[in-house]
Structure formats: C-alpha cells, structure tokens
C-alpha cells in the first residue's frame, strides 16, 4: 500500500460562543486537516488545532510544513508509520504539528485498511470510557460559579479554572467555583505561564484552601528551574504543560523534580507514537499524566481519546474537549461530549468520516488546498 497523494487543508470553524482565556478571546477554531491517500484509493485523515498565543506555529505554517514533508513520504508504505516518521525527521527538523497531522492520518488509514481502531494499533486500551475535564475561562467570579454549576449538572466531575496573573479576582473566581460545586467536583487551576516567579508561591498558597487537584504551568515554559522552586514551596500538585516541548524537556523536568504531573498533546509532541513514548517515560519516573488540547475538532479529539485510553498513568479528566466548544465540524457525525465522557468504540481507524460539504463550508478562502 503506497502513499500516492497528500493534501493539507486549512479550515476555520466557528465556536458556539467566544472563548475567553489567558491569551485573549477567540471566536474561530483555526485547524489544519491532512488527507493521505494510498494507491487503491483508501484515505486516512488527521488534523491539528493550533491556538494563538499558546501554539508556536500558525495554520499556514503548518500547511506549508506538510507540503515540504509530502514529497519525501510519497511512495512510502502507508502501513509503516514509524518509517514515515523517520523519513519526515530526516527531511525537516521540528515541524511537530505537521508531523502530528500526517502521522494521525497514517494511523487512521492503517486502521481502516486492517479494520481495527487506532487504540488497538497503539497496543490496546486499558479503559473503555475516557472522562473529560470541563473548563471555566477568565471570567467574572459570578459567571464562573454559574458555569461550574452547569458543568456539574451535565455530569462532569472535574473542571479547570483559568487564572491570569496573581490577582484578587483570580482568587475570587476559584473561591466562587468551589462554593458553587462544594466537594462534588475536582478543580484544577491553569495559569498559562502568567505568574512572575517571585510571586508564584505566595499566590498559589492563597488557593490551597480550595482543595485543588493541581495547578498548571504558573511560569514561562523555559523556566524549568522556576517550576522546581515553586513545586518545593507549595502543597498542591504542580503540572507542567507548555514546558513539555519534547523528550529533552521532559527529562529535564524529571531530573529537576519540577512537576508532579505533565500534560501532553499529540499536536505538540509530534504525533501519537511520540506522545505515547513520553507517557511511558513520565510513568517510569512516577509522574501522572493529563492528555488533551482544549481546542479542536472531532478527528484530533478522537486521536487523543485513543491515547488517553492506552495507559493507566493517564488520570481522569482528559482535556480534549474541543467539540464541546464548536458550532460546526468537518465530520458527518461530530462527537457529542455533553455528558463529560467519550465511549471508546472498535470502529476502524479514528472512527469518523470526513464530510466533503463541511470541508467546502469551512475551508479558508485564499488558503488553497494544493496537492502534493
């Protein structure tokens, strides 16, 4: 089964409502889809969903990286995913988002060819249901409390609260959520790199009385020494997110004892194979793992759910909740996550079918698809 065509497609899909986070407010999800076709016409699809302010590459840059990589893997065995990854690495350094989208498409194609789900190709699942983590943006405390109550009513048992900087409003937001849900919900706080190191420990200590499960990425991603210092000074578990850029950063986090947990995403780590390897490494060092990019379409969400189901070190509360935020999607049957869980199935590949009409609807004018 030889790869004969690779097609990157840029889409903009609207959110149900504007999403307000530490990096600002956004109303549209910008994503890159990749279609890989083998000689008999069988297709596989992958997608990545960069977030402005968080992701380092734009959709156009990712699309262009896919085009640069495509000539090297045309003609390769569509079922040999590791060989394709090796060829991509030899062709272009970095470009993790593009490699993730291409690799995801190859896993989807292979699963369809063999009639098995991606989680089976990754070694098999250890859980049948992946629970999800709700999110509460950098909103007023009263609104945060209302949103938390609604998430709880819908069946979610964990939630993340965004806090931008060391502000009294941030404390009030966390306090309001805890008061609204009592002990019926596990709560996380995500700073998205917004704290100054010398204020981080005193501020996090102000939040400890609210019984947090973890605090996430308080300081800029490059300051792993700072993460280690904060971890030594607080009682709540600390999770590294933006600091986890690849295997070397994970080893440095482990060496410095800079985190109790780490978060990984298929897009950031460069695909499912590499993400799974990092989960294994973290687990060997005693770190627990959270999976998921909080924005995205059904394809990438299914891929991360497959990852989350394959290892016991991955805790409940996967953050691959993008379809909950979307007013549309690119597949015929978008994921419904209203009850806070994804039920794993044995559908071949990723288990979704791309809708050609939706592609036409959401494709970005001027970002022509091109064909490699």
C-alpha positions, 0 to 999 in steps of 0.5 A: 500500500503506497502513499500516492497523494497528500493534501493539507487543508486549512479550515476555520470553524466557528465556536458556539460562543467566544472563548475567553482565556489567558491569551485573549478571546477567540471566536474561530477554531483555526485547524489544519486537516491532512488527507493521505491517500494510498494507491487503491484509493483508501484515505486516512485523515488527521488534523491539528488545532493550533491556538494563538498565543499558546501554539508556536506555529500558525495554520499556514505554517503548518500547511506549508510544513506538510507540503515540504514533508509530502514529497519525501513520504510519497511512495512510502508504505502507508502501513509503516508509520514509524518509517514515515516518521523517520523519513519526515525527521530526516527531511525537516527538523521540528515541524511537530504539528505537521508531523502530528497531522500526517502521522494521525492520518497514517494511523487512521488509514492503517486502521481502516485498511486492517479494520481495527481502531487506532487504540488497538494499533497503539497496543490496546486500551486499558479503559473503555470510557475516557472522562473529560475535564470541563473548563471555566475561562477568565471570567467574572467570579459570578459567571464562573460559579454559574458555569461550574454549576452547569458543568456539574449538572451535565455530569462532569466531575472535574473542571479547570479554572483559568487564572491570569496573573496573581490577582484578587479576582483570580482568587475570587473566581476559584473561591466562587467555583468551589462554593458553587460545586462544594466537594462534588467536583475536582478543580484544577487551576491553569495559569498559562505561564502568567505568574512572575516567579517571585510571586508564584508561591505566595499566590498559589498558597492563597488557593490551597484552601480550595482543595485543588487537584493541581495547578498548571504551568504558573511560569514561562515554559523555559523556566524549568528551574522556576517550576522546581522552586515553586513545586518545593514551596507549595502543597498542591500538585504542580503540572507542567504543560507548555514546558513539555516541548519534547523528550529533552524537556521532559527529562529535564523536568524529571531530573529537576523534580519540577512537576508532579504531573505533565500534560501532553498533546499529540499536536505538540509532541509530534504525533501519537507514537511520540506522545505515547513514548513520553507517557511511558517515560513520565510513568517510569519516573512516577509522574501522572499524566493529563492528555488533551488540547482544549481546542479542536475538532472531532478527528484530533479529539478522537486521536487523543481519546485513543491515547488517553485510553492506552495507559493507566498513568493517564488520570481522569479528566482528559482535556480534549474537549474541543467539540464541546466548544464548536458550532460546526465540524468537518465530520458527518457525525461530530462527537457529542461530549455533553455528558463529560465522557467519550465511549471508546468504540472498535470502529476502524481507524479514528472512527469518523468520516470526513464530510466533503460539504463541511470541508467546502463550508469551512475551508479558508478562502485564499488558503488553497488546498494544493496537492502534493 
